[in-house]
Amino acid sequence: MRVRVLLACILAALVVSGVLFMSFDSARNIQEKNEYGDPSDMPVEMVISRRMSIHYQTGDYNLSAPVSSELVSQILWAACGYSSHGRTVPSLSGYPVVIYVCNETAAYKFVPENQSLFLLKEGDYRGLGGYGDPGYEAPIQLYIVYDANVCPDTHWGNAETGCAVQSIYLMANALNLGTVCCGGSWLNRTEIHEGLGLPANEVVRYKMPLGYPLPPYNEYQNLVPTSRPSSPELPEIQDSNTSIEGALDSIFSSHEWSENLVTKQELSQILWASYGYSYYEDTAASPPERHRTVPSAGSKYPMTIYAANSSGVYEYLPEQHTITTIVTEGRRPDIAAASGNPWASSAPLLIATAWDENNVYTADLTYVEVGLIAQNVYLECAAWGLIADWGKADVNEEAMREALGIIGETNLHPASIMAVGHPDVTPPTISILSPENKRYTVSDVALTFTISEATSWIGYSLDGEANVTITGNKTLPGLSDGIHTVIVYANDTAGNMGHSDSVDFTVDTVSPIIEILSPENKTYTTSSVSLSFTIDKATSWIGYSLDGEANVTIAGNTTLTGLSDGIHSVTVYANGAAGNMGCSDIVYFTVQTAPVDTTPPTISIVSPENKTHDTTDISLTFTVDEPVSWIGYSLDGQANVTITGNVTLSGIPDGLHSLVVYARDTTENTGASETIYFSIRTQQVEPFPATWIVATIVLVVGAGAALAVYLTKVRKKPRKPNSDSEISISPNPTKRAQAILREKLHSEGKRFH
């Protein structure tokens, strides 16, 4: 248990940076004894039965017996400290209660977060608020305050302080100390507020003295065990095996109930703790009396307690410790709805409180009893292995009265409900949907799962590492290749942790590497060629593709049979164990089983022949003695021109030409024809026109005759040298005539030969 107490006494405080703190630690081995032994051994029911108020009168407390710091720490922890499950008291508004502790030297503020005292101011402030002479009749005075910023509602501020007050009562009793809750109109709250210098948001509610009573506790009460409360409807009250300290440490609120019903014994214990009578009789009183399980201002006890289960609604009668039926049908959903707490409808048992306006001290003090009752219910539930939660029920009083079956009793004012049930001890069921127990080819794997109920926390552990908190399904990123293990954990809202089965899975993101050893890139003279290869990892499938055809599944190395002559290609494929497919490079190879043809084809040109042709379009015809894969020709030594067979060569110019035809057979042998020479002459010499020849002859003859006559005449006349009348005659009249004729023919577009 997380019980902590003061290490040093209040008078020997430690000053750090001008602020006074008191350190606390466990006092389990140093706390004082009482007639029942260690308080840890006293059942919570016994402590509740021993509870009583040591009234604030001079002489009621032993001022010469200081209360040790360890015991003060125990009581402060019980009032609102931290426990194994949260806090020692429940709260509906964020724990607004503040406690101030005063001794004869100083006033301190209790800090529950670290179980320490903060020095508020030095001096003796035990007499603040009045009520008593000289005003500090106990060694320790506790001032109970609530923070209005945290809880603005006065009624519920009082209710929250009631929880702390009840815990102070019970722990003080277990430690043989006495106390009483003082909060009447005579308490000067303004004096306390101003005297302690409290902030405006803090509301002073009660003053509680703390000390050893006079006479000692067991003598003061003269407690005598008597018959334990019981009735035919409610079994006799039993002591649990849980101490007050253990019960305080086990308190927690939950809305998660199991399907188990609350038994009659458990119902009896809870109703008795809420508002019943002690199983001790105080013989010091006259006549002897039994104290109640909770105090009440002015002993008014204005509260009525109701119990509702699946069978009906019942009123608790504390004096007889019995119940009387009000409604004979289940009303829990109606009560939950009317109170504004729908979550409570599923609880096996509901406890409701209502106060009677005709029997109250003050309305504010009545709400203190709401908190006193709630704290006792929580403690008894913790002692008997039950859980509880409380809620307000004063928003719609008429609806609550109708749900409880007390409609018309307008003097009764519903105040609160408490839901009770067995805790849900079943952890959530978690099933991992992904990953599965298989191989994944990606490094990012989805983590998906189902959980059977609402959760307060979810996490997972990968490969045994620390849990990683998540809010739901997620992706496991960047996983390395190899085997991994994952487990999902979850806490339900009752705090039960469940976990999935572990799932093993493999990440394999690398494709297999394949190398073909055979065939090689060469020619094979057989139609059966070995296919062998290597793969660098385990495989789930192997296959090959020959010449681009569909894959053929194989178990390993094999032989490619029945291969046709020609060029082939092969590729090997394989899937790794995770399904990654790898493939080899393509290997090309040739199969040649027939004898190799090395003879080129024979080509004979039929046309053109070796002669002169008078046309520019020449027919090229030829013969080839075997099938070919290519044919072409070369004209006049130019680049080969591909043809498919006989063809006409068009537009060949005049002149001498050469021609060769080539052909390649199916085994790549190339042959050539003999070279053929031929001429093209398309322009002929036109014969000289006869008329022109005759004309020329006539002209020449005429010119010659004329010349002869002229020369004859000249010779007959005497010569006159250097005469201007001398005529020069062409020495070659024939050439002159030819020139004239050539010009004539040229002008007509003809040639002279």
KOLNUGU-576082 format. One record per residue (C-alpha): x, y, z. Coordinates in steps of 0.001 Angstrom, whole numbers, plus 500000, padded with zeros to 6 digits. Layout:
<nodes>
XYZ
...
</nodes>
This chain:
<nodes>
500000500000500000
501065503539499307
500637504828502867
503090507603503711
503736509376506968
505887512181508287
509546511316508803
510285514262510987
508044515649513684
506158518822512940
508298520779515422
511504519774513607
510581521035510142
513119521591507378
513444525084505892
514370525067502223
514636528398500334
512448530104502910
509668527513502559
508964524960505247
508320521380504114
507722518198506008
508899514940504433
506720511824504713
507523508134504469
505916504858505397
505182504512509114
503927500978508906
506642499827511285
506592502826513645
502912503639514186
501403503382517634
499516500328518861
495995500105520184
494071497365521942
493524495658518592
497152495765517568
498412497449514433
495693499517512692
496510497545509560
495043494492511272
491763496091512338
488902495203509948
487233498189508349
483854497126509838
485338497268513333
486695500754512703
483285501885511395
481595500426514496
484068502200516832
483532505576515161
482272508326517453
482655512075517951
484896513288520799
483020516478521496
484806519799521504
484893520575525191
487695521572527560
489296518461528963
488178516133526189
491711515943524732
495038515260526419
497058518397525648
500173516905527250
500224514029524755
501343515438521399
500291513634518260
503330512351516378
504038513490512858
503713509883511692
500122509673512923
499256513083511493
500599511839508163
498424508711508355
495308510798508915
496103513315506174
496774510490503730
493406508933504637
491666512284504108
492675512844500460
496046511251499745
497200509195496799
496676505442496771
497420502417494627
494311503105492532
494265506885492544
493060508709495681
491727507603499076
488424509420498500
486184509720495437
485508513018493728
482943514332491271
484694517635490576
488447517145490469
489346516907494170
488599520391495500
489309519619499190
492204521466500867
493353520685504430
495305523024506709
497154521661509747
497897523805512812
499996522982515866
501280525250518591
504058526680516386
502784527059512819
500075526550510201
500725524259507220
498990523321503995
498798519606503164
500157518789499686
498775515337498732
500756515130495494
503989514484497405
502532513796500869
504123516845502431
503324519956504487
503923523431503123
504596526130505737
501796528668505519
502771530921508446
504397530629511834
502434531010515034
499652529250516904
496407529405514919
494565526527516583
492061528872518229
490786530424515002
487048530162514559
486195530077518240
484191527358519961
486023526424523088
488048527982525851
490894528774525503
490113527808521901
492676525123521127
491578522152523236
493508519642521110
497202519372520126
496307519552516422
493592521499514636
492542520589511074
490715523159508949
488728521582506092
488360523853503054
487253523428499442
488375525317496355
485387527035494737
487298527346491474
487376523562491291
483871523001492668
481624526096492404
478542524263493762
478266524788497544
476233521631498128
478716519425496325
481667521246497839
480201520150501181
479657516610499876
483276516341498756
484518517550502143
482232514944503753
484297512158502146
487484513575503684
485815514105507077
484671510465507247
488171509191506438
489635511423509168
487098510027511646
487890506408510790
491690506665510639
491776508658513890
489695505937515533
492023503204514297
494985505133515750
493239505637519142
492859509335518431
489711511370518844
488117513983516599
484819515692515809
483542517682512829
482606521223513890
480652523279511386
477685524913513095
476655528494512794
478805529403515751
481971528547513792
483537531850512735
484648530891509220
485609534451508357
488083534515511260
489642531267510040
489838532527506451
491446535810507388
493594534398510155
495201531842507835
495351534354504965
493510532037502559
492814533016498950
489332534212498047
488453531057496090
488924528799499152
485766528236501245
486173527261504916
483745524500505929
484826522670509089
487230522573511992
488362519219513398
490454518862516588
492823515905516750
494314514393519878
494210511595522426
490878511665524259
490513511853528014
489885509321529345
491658507059526816
489663505983523817
488529502540524998
487600503853528417
485924506953527014
483459504939525026
483084501926527305
482355499975524168
480813496581524674
480286494174521780
476630493369521295
474503491579518751
475368492406515180
472711493968512994
470695491405511002
467202490631509753
465470488012507605
465981490269504602
469585491297505390
472112488786506767
474164489544509860
477033491971509475
480395490256509118
483946491529509473
485943491428506261
489621490629506000
490407494173504886
491814496814507209
490863500470507085
494230501195505579
493768498481502966
490277499656502090
491427503255501657
494227502087499428
491816500012497294
489155502627496568
488606503409492914
485719504406490684
484680502302487735
481741501869485393
482764498369484387
480774495677486141
480883491944485743
477688489971485196
477761488690488781
474885489925490940
475386491587494321
474617488990496984
472321489519499974
475333489506502279
477041492178500208
473845494231500089
473555493948503874
477154495122504376
476782498119502043
473482499356503508
474785498936507057
477994500887506252
476002503659504586
473707504582507502
473455501719509963
474172501176513638
477378500009515308
477682496467516647
479241498024519775
477151499479522578
478412502579524359
477642501868528002
478875505294529089
475704506765527699
472491506637529639
470741504671528537
473443502695526627
473354503398522932
474788502316519639
476536504935517536
475747505296513835
478212504386511102
478388508056510073
478006511254512118
475151513723511635
474904517401512556
472786517663515670
472201513890515448
469366514632513049
470127511845510562
467828513247507866
468863510853505080
466838508000503640
468731505236501815
467230503338498873
468475500211497143
467489499252493576
468320496019491810
466766493980489015
463825492989491257
462683496348492546
463313499402494735
463702499084498502
464006501475501436
466642500745504080
465458500847507705
468623501293509812
466998500679513208
465927497166512238
468635496679509646
466083495562507094
464522496713503843
460959497365502815
459732497060499254
458640500230497443
458565499074493800
458371495454492632
459972495963489248
463412496903488068
463868500663487955
467632501003487528
467468502456483982
464810504939485146
466848505955488174
470005506324486083
468197508454483510
466422510620486084
469679511273487932
471473512226484710
473859509282485012
472954506892482176
476150504899482714
474687503632486002
471842501714484353
474000498618483880
475135498414487511
473743495415489441
472915497626492438
472074501296492839
472131503077496223
470222506373496283
470052509008499019
467368511598499764
467166514074502611
464045515045504516
463529518797504619
461518518357507832
464489516858509668
467613518822508772
470061520928510696
470938522995507613
470836522066503933
474604522629503585
475391520303506486
472987517741505042
475166517469501928
478107516695504193
476228513498505056
475985512690501338
479804512604501308
480023510682504609
477686508001503255
479479507820499903
482863507317501589
481560504452503733
479962502766500720
483234503016498824
485181501580501767
482800498656502325
482809497887498604
486605497853498633
486589495551501688
484261493066499976
485848493100496550
483234495332494949
483547498568493026
481458501704493257
480938505032491582
478741507940492549
476861510694490821
474613513646491500
470861513070491602
469492516475492580
468985517984489139
465476516626488479
464006515769491879
460508514995490552
461844512493488008
463982510879490699
461047510595493100
458994508947490362
461796506504489512
462250505603493194
458527505147493715
458171507982496234
456289510405494023
454205512744496143
456696512738499019
457912516206498157
459584516596501536
462209514083500333
464916515552498149
467005513043496151
470672513955496372
472945511237494992
473211507735493602
475984505171493996
476412502339491495
477778499103492920
478872495859491321
481522493224491110
484551494422489237
485178493273485751
488200491017486217
488096489587482722
490784491045480491
489852492091476968
490183489537474191
492547490716471467
492870489103468050
495540490193465574
494235490230462003
497451491443460403
500258490566460125
499617486886459532
502071484054459982
503532484385456507
506117486247454445
505734489872453341
507522491450450418
507313494996451814
508999496600454808
505808498406455945
503320495884457343
499818496736458614
499066495977462272
495294495488462600
493414493812465409
490099493533467220
489420494069470934
486326492678472604
485519495741474742
486229499391475362
489792500133476423
491690502700478417
495052501881476801
496412499939473835
499999499081472973
502115496576471095
505488494939471502
507602494176468434
510323491571468748
510166491628472537
510899495341472832
509133497704475250
505452498362474623
504593501185472241
501350503021473009
498886503316470116
495274504385469728
494229501697467237
495303499990464037
498565501251462582
501402500385460215
504673498879461392
507110500867459230
510635500155458048
510855496524459134
514140494829458404
514233491598456410
513913488587458666
511562487008461191
509542489310463489
507146488774466403
504336491096467488
501949491070470467
499135493560471111
498191494538474681
495162496450475992
493695497566479308
489929497680479599
488268500496481518
488373498384484668
492154498147484423
492338494510483283
495164493926480850
494762491442478042
497120490452475286
496880488756471945
498678485614470919
502091486357469508
502252486371465724
505445485471463911
505914486783460397
508750487233457948
509738490270455924
511556489460452668
511857492419450308
514747491140448099
514012489174444899
516096486050444165
519135486465441889
519194483929439028
522153483142436744
521818480804433725
524824478526433293
523513476658430248
522721477224427423
525374479721426452
525259482220423638
526501479833420965
525380477227418384
524332473737419471
524221470781417063
521590468925419055
517891469571419606
518176468797423361
520029471485425301
520665471470429065
519025474285431073
520979474788434295
521110477799436575
521828479049440102
519482480894442522
520831482672445599
517960481905448020
515154479531448808
512283479629446356
508599478890446329
508381478523442527
510698478225439497
509872478419435805
511322479306432408
510139480936429214
511461479701425855
511281482065422902
508901484387424782
506268481714425308
504314481161428541
506292480142431633
506853476447432193
507067475390435860
510085473316436815
511591472040440042
515191472835439139
517694472222436345
516156470519433306
516699469795429609
515121471741426757
514088469047424256
512796469020420688
514317472346419825
513954473374416199
516901474569414188
517343478281414497
517891481007417058
516256480588420477
516015482629423684
515454481459427260
514730483254430594
514492481640434032
512099483041436677
511800482256440398
509728483454443363
511481483802446698
509876482335449789
508132485686450356
506813485790446798
509316488243445300
509900487267441667
513364487439440166
514430486697436601
517661485900434847
519132487746431883
517897486514428482
520267484006426887
520237483623423095
521521480434421487
521321478651418114
520345475084417302
521746473692414033
521218469978413618
521323469804409722
524679470043407745
525737473604407319
525097475037403848
528197476979402830
527417477254399087
526169480616397941
523257480751395548
523923480787391767
522490483803389992
522134484145386200
521094487425384608
518762486833381677
518209490493380849
519724492907379982
522118491380377473
525602492624376655
524550494960373768
523363498478372967
519799499283373900
517787502179372521
515575502685375618
516203504001379135
513898501397380803
515666498044380925
514072494840382218
516160493097384884
515332489409384941
517401486689386525
517309483216387990
518448481991391476
518974478299392104
517692478177395770
515457479999398241
516870483243399395
516405485600402317
517528488669400406
518093489906396793
519671493070395507
521490494561392536
524280497055391966
524205499303388874
527478500809387747
529171499841391023
526735501824393172
525297500689396520
523090497608396470
519407498135395933
517164495555397637
514534493908395453
512211490979395842
512571489580392294
512595490612388630
512268494315388196
512496497087385562
515379499508385830
513999502847384765
515636506067383616
519053504677382763
521062507384380947
522762506924377545
526149505356377709
527948502235378771
526682500503381994
527468497500384227
525063495397386355
525508492715389072
522739490839390956
523318489532394506
521337487079396655
521635485619400201
520289482180400975
518659481110404234
521997480104405722
523443483531405119
525528482562402099
525697485431399601
526188484878395857
526708487245392923
525961487023389215
528496487744386481
528827491383385568
526764492344382529
527870495300380383
525399497039378119
524966500399376343
522104502811376062
521869504945372856
518614506798372492
519808509824370107
520549508991366235
522684511152363579
520181512847361237
521168512559357466
522204515890355863
519287517356353823
519692516775349999
518495520229349076
521179521745351164
523803519536349552
522605520491346079
522466524122347032
525932523953348383
527301522319345269
525531524853343087
526848527654345207
530386526348345137
530284525724341402
528757529137340768
531269530843342955
534089529027341199
532825530005337752
532379533556338757
535838533586340161
537297532180337009
535590534826334857
536739537494337158
540338536357337126
540314536217333371
539181539766333173
541714540921335592
544554539399333795
543476541284330681
543615544702332440
546841546500333493
547494546248337292
547243549275339462
549228548634342606
548112550103345947
544772551099344556
541955551738346989
539691549742344710
541674546553345231
539377543694346436
540569540985348793
539171537553348098
538995534764350723
541703532350350078
539362529463351136
535870529995349887
534906526436350821
535497526961354520
533495530147354378
530586528317352932
530816525663355538
530692528264358297
527580529823356803
525952526403356575
526835525533360190
525235528749361456
522105527956359450
521795524448360882
522449525618364414
519659528171364167
517341525301363177
518493523047366036
520367520644363792
523923519402363825
526498519570361073
528789516554360512
</nodes>
